[in-house]
Amino acid sequence: MRKNLVIIVGILLVLSSVSLVAARPVHRKDSQGKEPTLTPLYEDVVDQNQSVQVENISMPLGQLRVLEATLYIQVAQSFIPAKDILTRVELLVGKNTTTTYPFMVGVRDNLTHENLVETSLPASAIPTTIFDWVGFDFDDLAVTPGETYYIVTYTMNATDNWYAWAANNQSESYPYGCAWASLDNGTTWNQSAAHGTQEQQHTSQQGATPAPRGQEDETGDMCFRTYGIAGTILEILPGGNFISPSFIIKNVGNETAWDVEWEISVTGGILGGINYTTSGSASELLVGDELAIKLGMLLLGFGRITLTMSARALNAPEVTFSREGILLLFFVIWR
């Protein structure tokens, strides 16, 4: 089914005014899926954006009866992030007066894969018979800029339970993605033809049939905003001396590192008698700045030891550095 036929399914909702939602500090999991110990101070910003609804056009999601057929509709929008961490999305949505089940949102790297992250809002959080911007917050997701991802929306398949997602049927509305629709509860999907060089970037997913090239007048996009933060790079360097060993964490990237966490372990000694671990955190590390992390204890013993430090941030992948030495009472001879 061509996408414009899905988009123009009759939805009688009144267009509401667009209300911008400011970026704000949030507390999330880091890019490795671990829960941070501090509440970061960062503000996410709009990354990808298509905010214009045309002629009150929308796409329904949920269970709908059309003529003699019952449709189980899911709706998606593909996008290509520019930021390294996807933090949340906003959608221009509304609901029918009889809707009672939650509005569910997932982010996928393939329409037929499981959600990478997901969240939901109760029906009471979605405006009735009008469109308005609604925020959907989920665990931070490390994404690959330049790769295609999908915002997928769905709800419980129940009688008179459906939502509507505002849309734009103009091909140039968002050049890095397009709307997708499934009428059979996500088993098969239909997408519009991407125009220009983007056609190669929006490859056909399993069970999805793209419209023929050249039908740019039939393309369209949903009304959405994605938010994110840029990534950075951490480096670990050795520091200290033979009595007080330490490590240095340096931000060698181009963005502030948020919610930095580290862990140091010391193992070895005679008969493996030394096995010590310590950890810590900092809310931020500016570009070019360093954190000097002392071991925080007096090493005492004999034998070969290994000191290993790992560090990561909300927007930086984990890095690891190891040093080996020989412990002579409380002196360390580094190898």
C-alpha positions, 0 to 999 in steps of 0.5 A: 500500500502506498504511504500516502493512502495510509497517511490519508486515513480519515482522522478528525482531530483539531490541530493545536498550536505547537508548544516547544519543550526546552532541553533540561537536565536529566538522570539516565543510564550511560552509553554502556547501559549502566546506572550512573551514581550522580545526577548529571548537569547536561542539557540535551538539544534537538537533533533531528526535527520535522515539526510541521503538520500539513492540512491536519493530516495524521496517521492512526495507530491502534485497532481500527475498523475500515470498511469490512477490514479490521486494521492493527496499525503501528506507525514509525518514522525513520531518522538519521541521528547526528548526535552520539547519544539519543536521550528522548523524543517528542511526538505531535499526537492526540487520541480518540475520546474512547482510548484507554490503553497506553501509548507505547514508543520504541527505538529500533535499528531495524523495523523487525528487530526488538526495541533498543529502548522503549517507554510508554505513557498512559492515555491520560497523558495524551491530549484528546481530540487535539494534537499537541507535543508530548515528550517520551523519555527513555534510557539514554541510547548510544547510537551511530551518527549517519546510521538509520534508526526508527521511532516505532509507535503502537498501542493495545489492539482493543476496540475503540482504542487508537491514537493519531500521530500528526504527519506531513505529506510533502517529500522534502519535509524531512530529507533523512527519513520517512514515515512507515506504517504496518496494518498487521500489528508490525508483521509487514511494513510499507515505507515511502521511496526516499528521494535523492541519495537517501534511497540507498540509506533507507534499505528495505527491511525484512517484510517491508516493501519500498514504494517505486522510485520516482514517486516523491510526491507520495512521500511524507514524514511524521511530526517528531523531534529527537534530542541528544548529546554529542560524544567525547573521548576519555584517555587514561594516563599513569601518574604518581610515584613508586609510593603513591601510584595514581591515574589521570583521566583526561578528556581528549574529545571535543565535548564535555564528558558528563557523569564520569565514573571510574574503577581501580583494581589491584590484584596479585601479591604472594599467593594472590593475597592482594585483591582490592577495588575502589571507585569514584565519580565526577559530574563533568570533565571539560574538554582538555581537563584532567582528573588525578585519581589517587589509589586512596590506600597504602599498598603493603605486601610483596610480589607482582601486582597489576593495577587496572583502571577503567573509566567511562562517561555518559557520553564516552565509551569505556577505556581501560589502562593497566600497569604492572609492577613489583611490590616490595613492602610499600614500594612499587617498582613499575615494569 
